[in-house]
């Protein structure tokens, strides 16, 4: 899954970018888990499996 696909999926579940950054990475917020998490600016790159699992867990999707 590319970061563009991941961002689309996150938006589908109600997550949204806050406009802030975490260590230079875009910060997102999940209303499901009430947590903030970081993704990446590299829209066309594939998300590494461990990173994807962590982001989806923080977002409350998996």
NUDRENRO-293041 format. One record per residue (C-alpha): residue in three letters; z, y, x. Coordinates in Angstrom, 2 decimals, decimal comma. Last residue first. Layout:
BEGIN
+---------+---------+---------+---------+
| residuo |      up |   north |    east |
+---------+---------+---------+---------+
|     ALA |       Z |       Y |       X |
...
+---------+---------+---------+---------+
//
This chain:
BEGIN
+---------+---------+---------+---------+
| residuo |      up |   north |    east |
+---------+---------+---------+---------+
|     UNK |   12,98 |   -2,84 |   -6,96 |
|     UNK |   12,15 |    0,51 |   -8,57 |
|     UNK |   15,51 |    2,16 |   -8,00 |
|     UNK |   14,07 |    4,89 |   -5,77 |
|     UNK |   16,33 |    3,89 |   -2,86 |
|     UNK |   15,21 |    0,27 |   -3,28 |
|     UNK |   11,53 |    1,29 |   -3,45 |
|     UNK |   11,92 |    3,37 |   -0,28 |
|     UNK |   13,71 |    0,56 |    1,60 |
|     UNK |   11,17 |   -2,10 |    0,61 |
|     UNK |    8,29 |    0,16 |    1,59 |
|     UNK |    9,85 |    0,88 |    4,97 |
|     UNK |   10,35 |   -2,83 |    5,64 |
|     UNK |    6,76 |   -3,63 |    4,66 |
|     UNK |    5,16 |   -0,81 |    6,70 |
|     UNK |    3,40 |    1,76 |    4,52 |
|     UNK |   -0,34 |    1,83 |    5,20 |
|     UNK |   -1,71 |    5,14 |    6,38 |
|     UNK |   -3,86 |    7,45 |    4,24 |
|     UNK |   -1,09 |    9,83 |    3,13 |
|     UNK |    0,66 |   10,22 |    6,47 |
|     UNK |    3,13 |   12,91 |    5,33 |
|     UNK |    5,90 |   10,32 |    5,02 |
|     UNK |    8,69 |    9,24 |    2,68 |
|     UNK |   12,32 |   10,36 |    2,68 |
|     UNK |   15,13 |    9,60 |    0,25 |
|     UNK |   17,48 |   11,41 |   -2,14 |
|     UNK |   19,59 |    9,42 |   -4,56 |
|     UNK |   20,55 |    9,71 |   -8,24 |
|     UNK |   19,59 |    6,03 |   -8,67 |
|     UNK |   17,25 |    6,42 |  -11,67 |
|     UNK |   16,82 |   10,20 |  -11,24 |
|     UNK |   15,15 |    9,52 |   -7,88 |
|     UNK |   14,69 |   12,47 |   -5,53 |
|     UNK |   12,13 |   12,82 |   -2,74 |
|     UNK |   12,41 |   14,50 |    0,67 |
|     UNK |    9,24 |   14,97 |    2,71 |
|     UNK |    9,67 |   13,96 |    6,36 |
|     UNK |   10,56 |   16,39 |    9,17 |
|     UNK |   14,04 |   15,00 |    9,75 |
|     UNK |   14,68 |   15,07 |    5,99 |
|     UNK |   12,49 |   17,72 |    4,39 |
|     UNK |   12,77 |   19,96 |    1,34 |
|     UNK |   10,21 |   20,50 |   -1,45 |
|     UNK |   12,17 |   18,23 |   -3,79 |
|     UNK |    9,45 |   15,61 |   -4,18 |
|     UNK |    9,64 |   13,75 |   -7,50 |
|     UNK |   10,77 |   10,42 |   -8,88 |
|     UNK |   10,15 |    9,72 |  -12,57 |
|     UNK |    8,93 |    6,11 |  -12,37 |
|     UNK |    5,26 |    7,13 |  -12,48 |
|     UNK |    5,96 |    9,73 |   -9,79 |
|     UNK |    7,14 |    6,97 |   -7,43 |
|     UNK |    4,01 |    4,92 |   -8,15 |
|     UNK |    1,72 |    7,85 |   -7,33 |
|     UNK |    3,69 |    8,53 |   -4,13 |
|     UNK |    3,33 |    4,87 |   -3,12 |
|     UNK |   -0,42 |    4,90 |   -3,78 |
|     UNK |   -0,83 |    8,00 |   -1,58 |
|     UNK |    1,43 |    6,40 |    1,06 |
|     UNK |   -0,91 |    3,42 |    1,31 |
|     UNK |    0,00 |    0,00 |    0,00 |
+---------+---------+---------+---------+
//
